[in-house]
Amino acid sequence: MVQQPSYWKVLTRRKTLSQESGDGEGKLNRVLGLYDLTALGVGSTLGAGVYVLAGQIAKDQAGPSVILSFAIAALASLLAGVCYAEFGARVPKAGSAYVYSYVCIGEFAAFVIGWNLILEYMIGTAAVCRGISLYLDTLINDTLKTTFAEISPMNATFLASYFDFFAFGLVVVFGVALAFGVETSAIANNFCTCLNLFILVFVIVAGAIKSTWSNWTIDPSTVNTTSLPEGTDLGLGGFFPFGFTGTLKGAATCFFGFVGFDCIATTGEEVRNPRKNIPRSLMLSLLVIFLCYFGVSTVLTLMVPYYLQDANAPLPSAFKEVGWNFAMWIVSVGGLVGLLASLFGALFPLPRVMYSMAQDGLLFRFLGRIHPRYRVPVIGSIFAAILTALIAGLFDLAQLVNLLSIGTLLAYSVVAISITILRYMDNSETFGNHETIAENGHANGSANGNGHSVSEHSLLTSKGERNTFKTVLLQIFNCRRVDVPNALTTRIVGSLITVFCVLSMGIGLIFMQAYDALINNQLWVLGLLIALVILTVLVLIAICLQPREAYARVFRVPLVPLVPAISIFINIYLMLQLDVMTWIRFGVWMAIGLAIYFLYGLPNSYRDLKRQRLGWQKLKYSEYF
């Protein structure tokens, strides 16, 4: 008699992938090359941020040291980028962090990450469209706002003051264009990105001509404050007017200026030679993005003193300040072009994540249907565009922007965790070409709709010899010199990385209060912080002692587990900076997602696993429902 599978096995089972599946024929159309991917990553990131963010941070947080803030944020983004690059090379599939966590952690964790990616891209796209509408409105004297307020006023407190038809229509147009022509849309995105980069190069060169080095060495005592707006904070002057803590605070804000490059990882099934092009494009896009931010922030703070920066439109204001009005209009056009490019980058990944989840049966089936001619998830793309368009038209997104941060940082953290687990486990099942054999003699790795298979094997349910406390303790320090990863070592690494995350959260919470505690002579806080740091170091040493996977001839993250660990800590620390209302909104979104999973996705997965145990591994995707 076949044993009934437990729901725990369903929640923790992992996806198994063929190593050759990434470069072969897939359902989606492979039309994107290295240049297209790099343009996608750059365009999705260099939107309003490069035209606004530098001025805001320079004025209120970092002063001229904003250039160091961007450098620190770029380093943090690079740590996340290299983790994405390895997975992009090893698992070149549509779905980004969703697929990566499905491969390494399990189905439930994958659904949580996928649901958060949908939130990230949906709100990101709506915010960009709303930004384009407001940016254009400033150039035409608020004509759109006045007209829409008369046609469709909304008086609900949780909605915007009017329905923005322009933002709504913009999402629909771009969504339909992406649904029926990825290649043509990529060409348009490349053009917008190149034009945006050309304008930024013009800003850097023109700004360098009008630069004054004395703006980096300002003495507040020599400044005439009578002509300044009331409440202007000059700080201490110099390169660090608000101290190095201001530079670090600016870096936390700058980090979100790099959000968007991860959309490259969602294109795995639409890329030519993905194992090489995805890692290269990720690194290239991050380099180009950093150089643009660094160059713009440098000339901006050299052209105009930090305390005179315009927080809303720093670049046009700076050129107006130095008397170059023609440059002001060039920069204004550049802002609009940059926003259009970032709209493409924000909207492009959304239907790909939904497609991948629908193919696995965790979201509704119709979202995963591929159009036979265009080889694109047309229905999913249009559905995502309409839903996002409604959000862009109905809501004032000023209070929702922080939700972008949670979805992004959580995805970054899970990818870094997955890299660590992946390096220390036996990957023959996860990436091998053979089938996993179930207890009853049948293969339990049944192929699903996208050519992947989902295995019952999980980090927490692997079968093996019974392990005692002494055995586990000896293996934590690898006293028996085990050279090949097995079920026990894999579970130990999974447990240790969980402990590391908890310790990182504790260190982050204490570090946020450490300065005030030291001022009040609460030395026990410092002692607790040191103790947690020592425990964290011991956990990392224990992970390093575990046996690793065999060498793979693909791009790999260097210095594992150190690099992923630093990335995880930075992401957790930044998440702790978010306010309570953001976490409440996040909880509401997660409640909706969990309802969909437990009422729809989990029953589908349970039936799938039950059929595997009966040996029905040849079933088509449509037969699972």
Disulfide bonds with the S-S distance in Angstrom:
none
